[in-house]
Amino acid sequence: MLRFEILTLFPDIFSSFLEESLIKRAIVQQNLSVNLVNFRKHGLGNHLQVDDTPYGGGPGMVLRVEPIAQTLKQQHEFHRSEGRETHSILLTPQGQPFSQEKAQELCNKKAVLTLVCGRYEGFDERIRTLVDEEISGGDFICMGGEVIAMTLIEAISRLAPDILGNQESPEQESFSQALLEFPQYTRPASFEGLDVPEDLISGNHKKIAEWRQQQALARTKKRRPDLLSCKTDG
């Protein structure tokens, strides 16, 4: 079973996400587990405070180290008692940009993937010493890490056996072989003067495969030539 654990101040954000489509089916069939942990339970004082003003001044509030440290320790000890390893990931704009390659790497790990979601102005820097790695959703800023956590869950889980349904699908998609995916068509064969390419309706599997490869290469050259240069450099 592929296991995720989400440390978040807002677990309800995940409610509909976990109750829809293939994610829900995978959970029901016990191919996927997503455990939501609110780290406010380890907040300080009567109000369970989890943030404070930054040293040196500045706008916003910064997440304190203690609540996240205690939550990570507690969850790690629990999983260890159950015979499971953990791999903790801090979701932060300063982390390594998430990619299909990273999704495959994490899917292959035999460990509970613990995703730590930030909020407010950021993390106390010492929190970075408590995790195994840092991942960014891209060069943009969200209100918190929850949306990025959902992205990781979808991208990673769909690579696992028995979750997507057709395991050939991820092998043919964009970024799976350093190319963008080829154009896809379905019925009708003609729509307002726009026709499906003849090769796709020819019934000739060799011609179809060649057409798809050519189109994938052409699309990548036009839209993401950097992917081709990375492939060459590698």
Order of alpha helices (4+ residues) and beta strands (2+ residues): beta-alpha-beta-beta-beta-alpha-beta-alpha-beta-beta-beta-alpha-beta-beta-alpha-alpha
